Structures are given as structure tokens and as C-alpha cells.
């Protein structure tokens, strides 16, 4: 289990450890008081309140720990699903590009267009003229059988939406 670029799980773990130490200290204090006072401790309102507070603190630590691990499992599941979706999208893109017989330059331009880059940005990223990028885009749209960027992107969204979904495995 990794905590990638996030200090939240670590800070929550530190908080849980601190609360666990406090719970252990207060539990020890209540037990010592109980042995010192004997049976009358159980009728003393101060002792009963301390005992209930310790139980509540322990219950809170258990709840927080279980909730944290459930969140971490959910995060791992979502990251896995995102990876699967990214892989599926990549496969769809490559299959379409192969079907259309795009040249390597057209593939580059098409990928940048799918990512939402404008013509000037694509030209700058590729180190080519804007006219060249426009010519590539026109060739891509012609091969794809669409008239513009919106329809081009729409082809891939349509493909993604037609992929059958696996049943959700909710374990958290």
C-alpha cells in the first residue's frame, strides 16, 4: 500500500497513533483508579464518566482506523479503474488510427487534438508551421469521415460509451 503524493493518510495515521496512545494512557489511569478505589469506584460518577470517556475514545480510534483503511481500499480501486479506462481509451485510439491508416505525423497531431490543444499549440509542440498542422487535421478528419474537431472527439467518446461495463465490486 503506497501513499502517493498525499500526506493525508500519513497525517491521519499519526492522529490515530496519538489517539491510541491517549486511549492507552487514560485506560491505564482508569484501571489504576479502579484498583485503588475498589468496588466503590463503580458508583462514583467521576470514575464512571472517565471509564465511559475511555471507551468512547477507544471506539473512536477503532472507527477511524477502519474508515481510513476503507478509504484507502476505495482509492486503490478507483486508481485501478482509472488505469483500466486509460488503457481502454488508448486501445480505442490506436485501433481507430490503424483503421484510418494515419501517418506518424497525423497520429501526433490527432493525439494533440484529442488532448484539446489548439492549432497554434500543436504547431509549437511539434515544431512545425500552423499550415502543416491544419493540413494534417484536414487529412485526419477526411480519413475519419468527420467535418471537425467536435465530431472527431465524439467518435472516441461514442466508442468509450459503447464498451460494456463490468459489475462494480464494492468492497469498502
Secondary structure, 3 states (H helix, E strand, C coil): CCCCCCCHHHHHHHHHHHHHHHHHHHHHHHHHHHHHHHHHHHHCHHHHHHHHHHHHHHHHHHHHHHHHHHHHHHHHHHHHHHHHHHHHHHHHHHHHHHHHCCCHHHHHHHHHHHCCCCHHHHHHHHCCCHHHHHHHHHHHHHHHCCCCHHHHHHHHHHHHHCCCCCCCCCCC
